[in-house]
Amino acid sequence: MSGARLIGPVRGLVIVGALVAFPLVFSEHWIVNIAIFTLMYAGLATAWNLFAGYSGYISLGHAAFFGLGAYTLANLFSTSSPLRGSATSFTSHPFVGIGNGYAPFYVLPLVGLGVALIAVPIGWIALRTRAITFAIVTLTLLFVFQNLAFNLRSLTNGSSGLSLPTPNFDVSVYERPFYYAMLGVLVLGLLISWHVRGSKLGLMLFSIREDEEKARGLGVRTTGVKLIAFAASAGLTAMAGGVWAYYLTYIYPEYAVDPLVMIGSVLPVFLGGRGTLWGPVLGALILVPAQQYMAYRLGASEFYLVGYAAVFVVILLVLPRGILPSLGDAYERWRFRGSRLTPAEEVPAA
């Protein structure tokens, strides 16, 4: 592998290494708590970008898969699931014991796979539409799932919600396992996105984003390609939802299938750069701490929502394509300008 091709993997290892070390250096509970939600939205944004950023199809219903993942994990381990009655301890749980508290993390890949399979027929129907119609259909999906969460009491316990056992992690580092679980989901999303970008699948997705009719004319099986990306994106979103549910230990419809989760998944992508690998992560690293800080400073008056929106609007006005693409364009213009200003070699006189 050439030196130029090594830059990307090395950069990724450095970033992931820094994220792994973060809770070991900054161990205060409130800091790690903010970091968990930052990683969650970075993972959600990466998952959304894998489909919407690469294909150009704007999905506004991914929060439905977030809630589906949360409820799936909750039903497997809940102490209040209507399917089994109640359980009062880890060892007496009728389905599977939580044991040392790590069991829910072990089933996350199965949760993601199950939701990805459920997303295939949903995507097959929704992807029969395009552009703004597709966005509206997926937005409708979000509210349909939220309504089902209220009414399917045998699975969700309705508005009363579901509670999960509190794991017996060491109090001094209680947040750390959830932090690393969220980081695992993010890294998995980044690895899948990186692989897709360099594969034939990524080339086909980008061709669909540029001109779907031309891509179809060149032999791209557009429906199958979009379904693969849609299902992978939904599975990653569900895994983040499962970690979120276990961390809060209590979920109910308004939070599990929340339009604000959808907004928090989309904004980092547009801020960092749609269709890029690291743009969604960068956007989440800027927006989530900024939102948390403003909520702390201005939360009583709810003016923090205005400040949160202002941060996003200002950056988009200055960098309309997102941070990474705009910086890349600026660098290319600087290189081109520098090459033009370089004096030409003098031609020796005859």
Residue pairs with C-beta under 8 A, 6 or more apart in sequence:
8 194
12 190
12 194
15 278
15 281
16 183
16 187
19 39
19 183
19 186
20 180
20 183
22 35
22 179
23 32
23 35
23 173
23 175
23 176
23 179
23 180
26 32
26 35
27 173
29 174
29 175
32 175
32 176
32 179
33 175
34 288
34 289
34 292
35 179
36 175
36 178
36 179
36 182
36 247
37 288
37 292
38 284
38 285
38 288
38 289
39 179
39 182
39 183
39 185
39 186
39 284
40 182
40 240
40 243
40 244
41 264
41 265
41 268
41 284
41 287
41 288
42 186
42 268
42 280
42 281
42 284
42 285
42 288
43 182
43 185
43 186
43 189
43 236
43 239
43 240
44 62
44 66
44 237
44 240
44 261
44 264
44 265
45 265
45 266
45 267
45 268
45 269
45 272
45 280
45 281
45 283
45 284
46 186
46 189
46 190
46 193
46 236
46 280
46 281
47 62
47 189
47 232
47 233
47 234
47 236
47 237
47 240
47 265
48 59
48 62
48 233
48 237
48 265
48 266
48 269
48 280
49 193
49 269
49 274
49 275
49 276
49 279
49 280
50 189
50 192
50 193
50 196
50 229
50 232
50 233
50 236
51 57
51 59
51 226
51 229
51 230
51 232
51 233
52 58
52 59
52 233
52 266
52 269
52 274
53 269
53 274
53 275
53 276
53 280
54 193
54 196
54 197
54 202
54 205
54 206
54 209
54 229
54 275
55 205
55 208
55 209
55 225
55 226
55 229
56 208
56 209
56 210
57 127
57 130
57 134
57 226
58 134
58 135
59 134
59 135
59 138
59 230
59 233
60 135
60 136
60 138
60 139
60 142
60 262
60 266
61 126
61 137
61 138
61 139
61 140
61 141
61 142
61 145
61 262
62 138
62 233
62 234
62 237
62 262
62 265
63 142
63 145
63 257
63 258
63 259
63 261
63 262
63 265
64 141
64 142
64 144
64 145
64 146
64 257
65 115
65 119
65 234
65 235
65 237
65 238
65 241
66 237
66 238
66 240
66 241
66 244
66 256
66 257
66 261
66 265
67 145
67 146
67 149
67 241
67 253
67 256
67 257
67 258
68 115
68 118
68 145
68 238
68 241
69 111
69 112
69 115
69 237
69 238
69 239
69 240
69 241
69 242
69 245
70 241
70 242
70 244
70 245
70 251
70 256
71 149
71 155
71 156
71 162
71 245
71 251
71 256
72 111
72 114
72 115
72 238
72 242
73 104
73 107
73 108
73 111
73 164
73 241
73 242
73 245
73 246
74 81
74 162
74 164
74 245
74 251
75 81
75 83
75 155
75 162
76 95
76 96
76 104
76 107
77 93
77 95
77 96
77 98
77 103
77 104
77 164
77 165
77 246
78 162
78 163
78 164
79 86
79 87
79 88
79 93
79 163
79 164
79 165
80 86
80 157
80 160
80 161
80 162
80 163
81 157
81 162
82 153
82 154
82 155
82 157
83 154
83 155
84 94
84 95
85 94
87 93
87 94
87 165
89 165
90 97
90 98
90 99
90 101
90 165
90 168
91 97
93 165
96 103
97 103
98 104
98 165
98 167
100 167
100 168
101 167
101 168
101 169
101 177
102 167
102 177
104 164
104 242
104 246
105 177
105 181
105 243
105 246
107 242
108 181
108 185
108 239
108 242
108 243
109 239
111 238
111 239
111 242
112 235
112 236
112 238
112 239
112 242
113 235
114 238
115 234
115 235
115 237
115 238
116 231
116 232
116 234
116 235
116 238
117 231
118 234
119 230
119 231
119 234
119 235
120 227
120 230
120 231
122 141
123 226
123 227
123 230
123 231
123 234
124 223
124 227
126 134
126 137
126 138
126 141
127 134
127 223
127 226
127 227
127 230
129 137
130 212
142 257
142 259
142 262
145 257
146 253
146 254
146 257
148 156
149 156
149 252
149 253
149 256
149 257
150 156
150 158
150 159
150 253
151 158
152 158
156 162
156 253
158 253
159 252
159 253
160 252
161 250
161 251
161 252
161 253
162 250
162 251
162 252
163 249
163 250
164 245
164 246
164 249
164 250
164 251
165 249
166 249
167 177
167 246
169 176
169 177
175 247
178 243
178 246
178 247
181 243
182 240
182 243
185 236
185 239
185 240
185 243
186 281
188 236
188 239
189 236
190 277
190 281
192 232
192 236
193 277
194 277
196 202
196 205
196 229
197 277
201 225
201 228
201 229
204 215
204 220
204 222
204 225
205 225
205 226
205 229
206 275
207 214
207 215
207 218
207 220
208 215
208 220
208 222
208 225
208 226
209 275
212 222
215 222
216 222
237 265
241 256
245 251
245 256
248 255
264 287
264 288
267 283
267 287
267 312
268 279
268 280
268 281
268 282
268 283
268 284
268 286
268 287
268 288
269 279
269 280
269 283
269 322
270 283
270 316
270 322
271 279
271 282
271 283
271 286
271 287
271 312
271 315
271 316
271 322
271 323
272 278
272 279
272 280
272 281
272 282
272 283
272 284
272 286
272 322
272 323
272 324
273 279
273 282
273 283
273 321
273 322
273 323
273 324
273 325
273 326
274 322
276 322
276 324
276 325
278 324
279 322
279 323
279 324
279 325
282 323
282 324
283 322
283 323
286 311
286 315
287 308
287 311
287 312
290 307
290 308
290 311
291 304
291 308
294 303
294 304
294 307
294 308
295 304
297 304
298 304
298 307
315 323
318 326
319 326
319 327
320 326
321 329
